[in-house]
Amino acid sequence: MFDHISRRALIRSAAMGLAAGTITAPSAAPAPLDADLIVCGAGMAGLTAALTAARRGLTVVILEKRLWTGGDGVLSTGHFATFRTPLHKDLPQNLPISAEDYWKLIERGVIDEPLSKVRDNQMNSPVYYGVAKHNPDVLRSCAMRAADVIAFVRSMGAEFFPVNPALPFLLSSRPGSMTKIATALVARLREAGVKLMNRTRATALIVEDGAVKGVRYVDNKGAEGALRAQAVLLATGGFINSPALMQRYKRYWSTAKRGFSFEGDLPADHTGDGILMGKAAGAALEDMESVPKFWAGPAKGTPAVSWLMLDGATAYLVRKNGRRFINEKAARYSGCALRLFALGSEPGYVLFDEATFRGHYHDELEFEKALAQGGLFKARTAEELAAKAGVDARGLKATIARINADAAKRRDSEFGRTDKLFRALKAPYIFRLRTTRSPSRPRAGSK
Ligand SMILES: Cc1cc2nc3c(=O)[nH]c(=O)nc-3n(C[C@H](O)[C@H](O)[C@H](O)COP(=O)(O)OP(=O)(O)OC[C@H]3O[C@@H](n4cnc5c(N)ncnc54)[C@H](O)[C@@H]3O)c2cc1C
């Protein structure tokens, strides 16, 4: 997958990307270089870029401010968007899941991976204009590599759950896979002689003669230093923990109330360091306004049940009044979260039944564990379920009755769902209590 990148092109593109830096006095004699390339940030982006460069013969140093390596990747839920891969072997051969089918869906904005990394193409997003901003050839070439990415992460030890036929373009990796990938990447980097400096925070780009020449850093003991290289690659993740950047570039989301933040173990150090370093050196900022995605967890301390359910299983989203409020399938998780945000601080609740409970996501989303630990409720009647979960019983009863009547007519009279997952619910009903909503994705960057 890396064959198209030559050593010279890599150096040139990285250097050109930041060439418009602050101009300082020309240096008399060129200082010796510590490496060909310095990578700031040892998340999945930094690690794979470093490995690409090392395999092309460059000497590479990676700076990572945390003690650990792998960035948000190792905290993520590990879902990969792709088209037909060897993992799809048990699905019918005539299923429309080729690379072209995948691209068509992306173009329609139905699937947003992997292009959400470079553009905002979500129909429910307040900044949908992003779809027209980028070169479709570049985006297409990125999308067409999705199956290579699966092969690559499998070669790094990732393992996957069986493909959900209802969601064949999204593969779920098994728990621990993301850590395996990061561990394997670090091992390969070490084999390739790449130096990884943990607990070392990059603080500024060194700019001379209008070009980036290296990086200043500070280590965990407060000692400052500098490294010089032909090129510097900034892969320091997002800026959700920077109030100033959030207010400037994601004004809408920065108004989110307390309780709209991540309930989990995500470190609060997503301060957009690379973005600020690039900006200080004169780089243009690109895509800063794209909408953050949302990830949801149940009440703290209970196992997570993913928004994925709304995409790949029969499940409905209701409010505390027991009523649905959106076309769950079309809105997808970010659209659902956006609507919840607009409705105020009230949480959402996922409603499903025994068939979904026993279905594709039973193991993957650990339903039994969630039920045992109070992340889910189960009841034979809507009234009983409402009492357990603390939602309005009349509203919930009416919602189930309406879904079931509509499903019999194959017409969602409330929100117009036409997908195959829109079906009647049968008791026992299951309820997932308290869907917290949180912007999770570090996105955007310097150009
Ligand atoms: C809970 C959760 C679930 C997710 N689920 C999915 C999913 O299912 N599928 C999917 O595709 N994506 C998912 N994502 C998003 C995905 O994990 C991220 O988009 C991706 O990991 C970002 O990688 P990155 O390398 O660009 O940035 P990061 O992972 O943020 O890595 C940046 C690294 O740079 C380091 N750094 C920052 N500043 C400095 C500095 N000044 N000096 C040195 N080092 C620095 C950081 O410590 C970090 O290690 C999820 C994210 C979260 C939080």
The ligand as a Gaussian input file, in Angstrom:
#p B3LYP/6-31G(d) Opt

LIG

0 1
 C      -13.821000       6.467000      21.782000
 C      -13.406000       6.600000      20.353000
 C      -13.885000       5.692000      19.414000
 C      -13.486000       5.802000      18.081000
 N      -13.911000       4.852000      17.199000
 C      -13.462000       4.888000      15.915000
 C      -13.819000       3.862000      14.990000
 O      -14.521000       2.915000      15.337000
 N      -13.360000       3.944000      13.712000
 C      -12.558000       4.999000      13.301000
 O      -12.153000       5.030000      12.131000
 N      -12.201000       5.976000      14.166000
 C      -12.620000       5.935000      15.459000
 N      -12.252000       6.913000      16.340000
 C      -11.412000       8.003000      15.843000
 C       -9.967000       7.548000      15.692000
 O       -9.565000       6.837000      16.826000
 C       -9.095000       8.785000      15.508000
 O       -9.578000       9.536000      14.413000
 C       -7.657000       8.413000      15.221000
 O       -7.172000       7.506000      16.178000
 C       -6.806000       9.677000      15.206000
 O       -5.473000       9.302000      14.987000
 P       -4.333000      10.385000      14.923000
 O       -3.050000       9.649000      14.888000
 O       -4.629000      11.346000      13.841000
 O       -4.474000      11.240000      16.277000
 P       -4.330000      10.768000      17.793000
 O       -4.748000       9.380000      17.967000
 O       -4.980000      11.809000      18.620000
 O       -2.758000      10.794000      18.030000
 C       -2.046000      11.977000      18.223000
 C       -0.846000      11.673000      19.079000
 O       -0.036000      12.835000      19.142000
 C        0.397000      13.023000      20.467000
 N        0.697000      14.450000      20.651000
 C       -0.181000      15.476000      20.731000
 N        0.464000      16.633000      20.877000
 C        1.786000      16.336000      20.879000
 C        2.972000      17.122000      20.997000
 N        2.934000      18.446000      21.159000
 N        4.168000      16.489000      20.954000
 C        4.240000      15.133000      20.827000
 N        3.153000      14.348000      20.727000
 C        1.935000      14.944000      20.737000
 C       -0.769000      12.538000      21.304000
 O       -0.355000      12.228000      22.620000
 C       -1.216000      11.326000      20.515000
 O       -0.553000      10.155000      20.907000
 C      -12.621000       6.850000      17.679000
 C      -12.145000       7.768000      18.626000
 C      -12.520000       7.643000      19.947000
 C      -11.978000       8.612000      20.953000

